[in-house]
Amino acid sequence: MNEILEKISHCVEFGKINKASPYPPDMKGQEGADELAKLALESGIKPGEILDDALIPAMSVVGDKFSKKQIYVPQMLMAAKAMSAAMEHLKPFFVSGETRRKGKFIIGTVHGDLHDIGKNLVSMMIEGGGWEVIDLGVNVSTDKFLKAIGENPDAIVGLSALLTTTMENMKNTVSAIKEKHSDLIVLVGGAPVTMDFCLQIGADFYSPDPQGAVSYLNKLVS
């Protein structure tokens, strides 16, 4: 692998966002994912290579570590922020169509629920996996999900809920989506959600961690 790509991958895996970032301590003062992604493009490395050979593998390692409880939410958030810093340099190439992504993923926390850490982790992991993410935020109504689906008919949808009291809203949103778009794939997740509940409400997939969602999506386009 190109030396710059190796450095970008290392920065993402260990959460080194930019040169000013004090984390991790052993990389203090060194260039981070931000500067290195810019340098890679200036050196003639294609955006797709940066994504496929540095960002995606690094986030896959991070997701695997998180699944095995070798790292926790703070480290994962730092890795995701480093990945996002690198992605900022690549986004213009995706917008122009010069570089393609694997597909579109619409995500939001369901109506009545204001929790976003889990949703944000999944969002950043999926983006780091090579997908275009349309993040609708928190307290998202069924109508807002349907509107986003109408604007992106080829997308896959992810619903998050952290409260048992908002699981009913998740059920209602899944029902409304499937009624209008029976073939559309819907993923669900959140602390109180289970595979049994996923199947009960007619959703297509549940994972207890972000990496499971990334792996499932990648299988769909492999």
C-alpha positions as CSV (number, residue, x, y, z in Angstrom):
1,M,0.0,0.0,0.0
2,N,1.1,3.6,-0.7
3,E,2.8,5.1,2.4
4,I,0.4,8.0,2.6
5,L,-2.6,5.6,2.5
6,E,-1.0,3.6,5.3
7,K,-0.7,6.7,7.4
8,I,-4.3,7.8,6.7
9,S,-5.5,4.3,7.7
10,H,-3.5,4.4,10.9
11,C,-4.8,7.9,11.7
12,V,-8.4,6.8,11.3
13,E,-8.0,3.6,13.2
14,F,-6.5,5.4,16.2
15,G,-8.5,8.6,16.0
16,K,-5.9,11.2,14.9
17,I,-8.1,13.9,13.3
18,N,-5.6,16.6,12.4
19,K,-2.2,18.0,13.5
20,A,-3.8,20.1,16.2
21,S,-5.6,17.1,17.7
22,P,-4.0,16.1,21.1
23,Y,-5.4,12.5,20.7
24,P,-3.9,10.0,20.7
25,P,-1.1,11.3,22.9
26,D,1.7,9.3,21.1
27,M,0.8,11.1,17.8
28,K,0.7,14.6,19.3
29,G,2.0,17.2,16.7
30,Q,1.8,14.7,13.8
31,E,-0.3,15.2,10.8
32,G,-3.7,13.6,11.0
33,A,-6.3,12.2,8.6
34,D,-7.3,15.7,7.5
35,E,-3.9,16.8,6.3
36,L,-2.9,13.4,4.9
37,A,-6.1,13.0,2.8
38,K,-5.4,16.5,1.3
39,L,-1.7,15.5,0.6
40,A,-2.8,12.2,-1.0
41,L,-5.1,14.0,-3.5
42,E,-2.3,16.5,-4.2
43,S,0.1,13.6,-4.8
44,G,-2.2,12.2,-7.5
45,I,-3.9,9.4,-5.5
46,K,-7.5,8.9,-6.7
47,P,-10.3,9.6,-4.2
48,G,-11.6,6.1,-4.7
49,E,-8.2,4.6,-3.7
50,I,-8.2,6.7,-0.5
51,L,-11.7,5.4,0.3
52,D,-11.2,1.8,-0.7
53,D,-7.6,1.3,0.5
54,A,-7.4,3.5,3.6
55,L,-10.7,4.6,5.0
56,I,-12.9,1.5,4.5
57,P,-10.3,-0.9,5.9
58,A,-9.5,1.3,8.9
59,M,-13.2,1.6,9.8
60,S,-13.7,-2.1,9.4
61,V,-10.9,-2.7,11.9
62,V,-12.5,-0.1,14.2
63,G,-15.9,-1.8,13.9
64,D,-14.4,-5.2,14.6
65,K,-12.6,-3.9,17.7
66,F,-15.8,-2.3,18.9
67,S,-17.8,-5.5,18.4
68,K,-15.2,-7.4,20.4
69,K,-15.2,-4.7,23.1
70,Q,-11.5,-4.0,22.6
71,I,-12.4,-0.3,22.2
72,Y,-15.4,1.7,23.5
73,V,-17.7,4.5,22.3
74,P,-15.2,7.4,22.9
75,Q,-12.4,5.7,20.8
76,M,-14.9,4.8,18.1
77,L,-16.2,8.4,18.0
78,M,-12.6,9.7,17.6
79,A,-12.0,7.2,14.8
80,A,-15.2,8.3,13.1
81,K,-14.3,12.0,13.4
82,A,-10.9,11.2,11.8
83,M,-12.6,9.4,9.0
84,S,-15.0,12.3,8.5
85,A,-12.1,14.8,8.4
86,A,-10.6,12.8,5.5
87,M,-14.0,12.4,3.8
88,E,-14.4,16.2,3.6
89,H,-11.7,16.2,1.0
90,L,-13.3,13.4,-1.0
91,K,-16.9,14.6,-1.0
92,P,-16.5,17.0,-4.0
93,F,-15.5,14.1,-6.1
94,F,-18.5,12.1,-5.1
95,V,-20.8,15.0,-5.7
96,S,-19.3,15.5,-9.2
97,G,-19.8,11.9,-10.0
98,E,-16.2,11.3,-10.7
99,T,-16.1,8.8,-7.9
100,R,-18.9,6.4,-7.1
101,R,-20.2,5.1,-3.8
102,K,-21.8,1.8,-3.0
103,G,-25.3,3.2,-2.6
104,K,-27.4,5.5,-0.5
105,F,-28.4,5.0,3.2
106,I,-31.1,7.1,4.9
107,I,-30.9,7.1,8.7
108,G,-32.7,8.8,11.5
109,T,-33.8,8.4,15.1
110,V,-37.6,7.8,15.2
111,H,-40.3,10.3,16.3
112,G,-40.3,11.1,20.0
113,D,-36.6,10.0,20.5
114,L,-33.9,12.6,20.8
115,H,-30.9,10.2,21.3
116,D,-28.3,10.4,18.6
117,I,-25.0,8.9,19.7
118,G,-25.8,5.4,18.5
119,K,-27.3,6.8,15.2
120,N,-24.2,8.9,14.7
121,L,-21.9,6.0,15.2
122,V,-23.8,3.9,12.7
123,S,-24.0,6.8,10.3
124,M,-20.2,7.4,10.4
125,M,-19.4,3.7,10.1
126,I,-21.6,3.3,7.1
127,E,-20.2,6.4,5.5
128,G,-16.7,5.1,6.2
129,G,-17.8,1.8,4.5
130,G,-18.2,3.7,1.2
131,W,-21.9,4.7,1.3
132,E,-23.6,8.0,0.9
133,V,-25.4,8.7,4.1
134,I,-28.5,10.9,4.3
135,D,-28.8,11.7,8.0
136,L,-32.3,13.0,8.9
137,G,-31.3,13.6,12.6
138,V,-33.5,12.8,15.6
139,N,-37.2,12.9,16.3
140,V,-37.9,12.0,12.7
141,S,-41.5,11.7,11.7
142,T,-42.7,8.9,9.4
143,D,-43.6,11.6,6.8
144,K,-40.0,12.9,6.9
145,F,-38.7,9.3,6.2
146,L,-41.2,8.9,3.4
147,K,-40.2,12.2,1.8
148,A,-36.5,11.2,1.9
149,I,-37.3,7.9,0.4
150,G,-39.3,9.6,-2.4
151,E,-36.3,11.8,-3.1
152,N,-33.9,8.8,-3.0
153,P,-35.9,5.8,-4.2
154,D,-32.9,3.5,-4.5
155,A,-31.8,4.1,-0.9
156,I,-31.8,1.7,2.0
157,V,-33.2,2.9,5.3
158,G,-32.1,2.7,8.9
159,L,-34.2,3.5,12.0
160,S,-32.8,4.0,15.5
161,A,-34.6,4.0,18.9
162,L,-33.1,4.2,22.3
163,L,-36.3,4.2,24.4
164,T,-38.8,1.4,24.8
165,T,-41.5,4.1,24.6
166,T,-40.5,5.0,21.1
167,M,-40.3,1.4,19.8
168,E,-44.0,1.7,18.9
169,N,-43.1,4.7,16.7
170,M,-40.4,2.6,15.0
171,K,-43.0,-0.1,14.3
172,N,-45.4,2.4,12.8
173,T,-42.7,4.0,10.6
174,V,-41.6,0.5,9.3
175,S,-45.2,-0.3,8.6
176,A,-45.8,2.9,6.7
177,I,-42.6,2.5,4.7
178,K,-43.3,-1.1,3.7
179,E,-46.9,-0.2,2.8
180,K,-45.7,2.3,0.2
181,H,-42.3,0.6,-0.7
182,S,-42.7,-3.1,-0.1
183,D,-39.3,-4.0,-1.6
184,L,-37.3,-1.3,0.2
185,I,-34.8,-2.7,2.8
186,V,-35.2,-1.4,6.3
187,L,-32.6,-1.8,9.1
188,V,-33.4,-1.2,12.7
189,G,-31.2,-0.8,15.8
190,G,-30.9,0.7,19.3
191,A,-30.4,-0.5,22.9
192,P,-33.9,-1.9,23.4
193,V,-34.3,-3.4,19.9
194,T,-33.8,-7.1,19.3
195,M,-33.9,-9.4,16.3
196,D,-37.3,-10.7,17.4
197,F,-38.7,-7.2,17.5
198,C,-37.1,-6.5,14.1
199,L,-38.9,-9.5,12.6
200,Q,-42.1,-8.8,14.5
201,I,-42.4,-5.3,12.9
202,G,-41.5,-6.4,9.4
203,A,-38.0,-4.8,9.2
204,D,-35.3,-6.7,7.3
205,F,-32.2,-6.6,9.5
206,Y,-31.1,-5.8,13.0
207,S,-27.6,-5.6,14.4
208,P,-26.5,-4.9,18.0
209,D,-23.4,-3.0,16.7
210,P,-22.5,-0.7,13.7
211,Q,-20.2,-3.2,12.1
212,G,-23.0,-5.7,11.7
213,A,-25.0,-3.1,9.7
214,V,-21.9,-2.3,7.5
215,S,-21.3,-6.0,6.8
216,Y,-25.0,-6.5,5.9
217,L,-25.0,-3.6,3.5
218,N,-21.8,-4.6,1.8
219,K,-23.2,-8.1,1.2
220,L,-26.2,-6.5,-0.6
221,V,-23.9,-4.9,-3.2
222,S,-21.1,-7.5,-3.4
